[in-house]
Amino acid sequence: MAAPRLSRVLAAVNIGSFRISAIVAGVTEDGDLIVLGSGHRASQGIKRGYVTDMSAATYAVRDAVERAEKMADTSVSSVWIGCSGAGLASQVAEVEIEIGGRRIEQDDVDHLLRSARDVIRPDGRMVLHAQPARYRLDGAHGVADPNGLHAERLSVDIHVLLADGAPVRNITEAVQNAHLDVESVVGSPIAAGYASLSPEERDLGVALVEFGAQVTNVAIYSSGMIVGLAAIPMGSDDITDAVASAFGIRRFQAERLKCVNGSAIASPSDHREMIPVNAPGDEETGPVARHADDKNRIPRAELVGVITSQLGSLMEEINKALKSLNFGTDRSQQVVFTGGGAELAGLADFAQSALGKPVRVGRVPHLAGMPEAHVKPGFSTMAGLVLYAAADPVDIRSIGEGYQQTTSYHGLGLVNRVFRAVKEYF
């Protein structure tokens, strides 16, 4: 069977504090998305979502992209970037125009979206995107496409995602130094929402908790858009550090213990189960863990106790964020965890008890060609980036002005114009 023909190729890079992942995907002529290659590597030069070492970050980005390119057997020149730090903030702006009862045409919609530019208030911050989220006719919600309908007034809600300019420029420069053009910088809560939430969930209302290595983003979705966003400077790395400190072992040992033997839920057998600090085949030349037996094994109960203590602190912060964002005051109750930290065993049950709300762990959709190793919550932002790029949502800043711009040429400007025309036609 012949391989499907591709109409375009997309590439994305998620720059996280624990890992940097890259994906190359193709969009077929039928509009289907096929993953051609993906890869990841340990993060370098990134701390809590911010670039702290430009050369190290650039090397890590280039390495991750080359791994994805090798699997895809194709090279890419531009990428979409995922950003989890940079002081992300969300705004919702409303704009309305008079229609006068007549039929709405595309020119009316374009005029509405152009008018919406004036209501954006970045307050000195960088606008990552400004997208129409929902239309209303005479106050009636839930209009996907107002074209062809009659109304007295047409209005739209614009979702604006803001970020601090300097950190975004540092991330962009790290990618550009890896000889890649940047298509767009996308907030990781947006990308993770594309991968982990259904359109119905985003419409009804849900809290998406992106449990990363060093940053946990809490995003409130309602009516198809983010209506609130909070960043907590804590993540799964804090659990690893707590384990390393509690048992006096090295970080890589603590990370392995957390991932392989750790759990957010205690069981009666934990006190009887002894787990080895060293992995099979490791040289046992490192320090003997505190409370370890003569074989350098620790009680699983103590490991679980350290993990749940740190999780308890994080859940308190998440609960504060949910309350500050007024989540749960209406019909919205569902909480979805994603990110690498969401892969911890028993997390959903622990979070449901701590938050008092239904909790599930989001999974990456099974995109055609996606390796099974990447169909995990830790790769949700990576998958979401390419889904977002394929959707290519409208940004009001790219809407045309609707009239022919005229420019007067004289002097050198006229010479340059003639030169460009000669190059174009000859």
PyMOL commands that set and color helices and strands:
alter all, ss='L'
color gray80, all
select helices_A, chain A and resi 54-72+106-119+165-176+188-196+199-204+236-247+251-261+268-271+300-324+340-343+347-355+372-374+377-391+396-398+412-425
alter helices_A, ss='H'
color red, helices_A
select strands_A, chain A and resi 6-15+19-28+33-42+46-47+50-51+78-83+89-98+126-137+140-143+153-163+181-187+206-211+216-222+225-232+274-276+297-299+335-338+359-361
alter strands_A, ss='S'
color yellow, strands_A
deselect
rebuild
show_as cartoon
